């Protein structure tokens, strides 16, 4: 299950890179990419929450989940700016993927240490 979560987050990251490029170039965000990014990340996050709720409580996994939830909140904030046609703060646009990638890396480390032994 976590390998699927990892794959979904990686796909979301690819869409996110396209969005970030547009934001940094002061171009309009590609709405289809925004929709796909959010959808893949949301599904992955729900799956990860379900996995954790099923009793998997390793510190590395919980830390990864907390970071990914924080990134999701940042992403929702960015979406709010975008939907209101307000200028997206570049600091937040850069902080969001930094937190998300850190959470994803911790998830990948957890998978390799505990799942794929």
C-alpha positions as CSV (number, residue, x, y, z in Angstrom):
1,X,0.0,0.0,0.0
2,X,2.8,2.5,0.9
3,X,4.5,1.8,-2.4
4,X,1.3,3.0,-4.2
5,X,1.2,6.0,-1.8
6,X,4.9,6.8,-2.8
7,X,4.1,6.5,-6.5
8,X,1.1,8.8,-6.2
9,X,3.1,11.4,-4.4
10,X,5.8,11.2,-7.0
11,X,3.2,11.7,-9.8
12,X,1.8,14.6,-7.8
13,X,5.3,16.1,-7.5
14,X,5.8,16.0,-11.3
15,X,2.5,18.0,-11.7
16,X,3.6,20.3,-8.9
17,X,6.9,21.0,-10.7
18,X,5.0,22.2,-13.7
19,X,2.9,24.4,-11.5
20,X,5.9,25.8,-9.7
21,X,7.6,26.7,-12.9
22,X,4.6,28.7,-14.0
23,X,4.4,30.5,-10.6
24,X,8.1,31.4,-10.7
25,X,7.8,32.7,-14.2
26,X,4.8,34.9,-13.2
27,X,2.6,32.9,-15.6
28,X,-1.0,31.7,-15.0
29,X,-1.0,28.2,-13.4
30,X,-2.2,25.4,-15.7
31,X,-5.5,24.6,-14.1
32,X,-5.5,20.9,-15.3
33,X,-2.1,20.5,-13.6
34,X,-3.4,22.1,-10.4
35,X,-6.4,19.7,-10.4
36,X,-4.2,16.6,-11.1
37,X,-1.6,17.6,-8.6
38,X,-4.2,18.1,-5.8
39,X,-6.1,14.9,-6.7
40,X,-3.1,12.6,-6.7
41,X,-1.7,14.2,-3.5
42,X,-5.1,14.0,-1.8
43,X,-5.6,10.3,-2.6
44,X,-2.1,9.5,-1.5
45,X,-2.5,11.4,1.8
46,X,-5.8,9.6,2.5
47,X,-4.2,6.2,1.8
48,X,-1.3,7.1,4.1
49,X,-3.7,8.2,6.9
50,X,-5.6,4.9,6.5
51,X,-2.4,3.0,6.7
52,X,-1.3,4.8,9.8
53,X,-4.8,4.5,11.4
54,X,-4.5,0.7,10.9
55,X,-1.9,0.7,13.6
56,X,1.4,1.5,11.9
57,X,2.9,4.0,14.2
58,X,6.7,4.1,13.6
59,X,8.1,7.5,14.4
60,X,9.6,7.9,10.9
61,X,6.1,7.2,9.3
62,X,4.3,9.6,11.7
63,X,6.9,12.3,11.0
64,X,6.5,11.9,7.3
65,X,2.7,12.0,7.6
66,X,2.8,15.2,9.7
67,X,5.1,16.9,7.2
68,X,2.8,15.8,4.3
69,X,-0.3,17.2,6.1
70,X,1.5,20.5,6.7
71,X,2.4,20.5,3.0
72,X,-1.2,19.8,2.1
73,X,-2.4,22.7,4.2
74,X,0.2,24.9,2.4
75,X,-1.1,23.6,-0.9
76,X,-4.6,24.4,0.0
77,X,-3.5,27.9,0.9
78,X,-1.8,28.2,-2.5
79,X,-4.9,26.9,-4.2
80,X,-7.0,29.6,-2.4
81,X,-4.7,32.3,-3.7
82,X,-4.9,30.9,-7.2
83,X,-8.7,30.5,-7.3
84,X,-9.1,34.1,-6.1
85,X,-6.7,35.2,-8.9
86,X,-4.4,36.7,-6.3
87,X,-0.6,36.7,-6.7
88,X,0.8,33.5,-5.3
89,X,3.6,34.3,-2.7
90,X,6.8,32.8,-4.1
91,X,8.1,32.0,-0.6
92,X,5.1,29.8,0.1
93,X,5.3,28.4,-3.4
94,X,8.9,27.3,-2.7
95,X,8.2,26.2,0.9
96,X,5.3,24.0,0.0
97,X,7.4,21.6,-2.2
98,X,10.3,21.7,0.3
99,X,8.1,20.4,3.1
100,X,6.4,17.9,0.8
101,X,9.6,16.5,-0.6
102,X,11.0,16.2,2.9
103,X,7.9,14.2,3.9
104,X,8.2,12.1,0.8
105,X,11.9,11.3,1.4
106,X,11.1,10.2,5.0
107,X,8.3,8.0,3.6
108,X,10.7,6.4,1.1
109,X,13.3,5.8,3.8
110,X,10.5,4.2,6.0
111,X,9.5,2.0,3.1
112,X,13.1,0.8,2.5
113,X,13.8,0.3,6.2
114,X,10.6,-1.4,7.3
115,X,8.7,-2.6,4.3
116,X,11.2,-3.8,1.7
117,X,13.6,-5.6,4.2
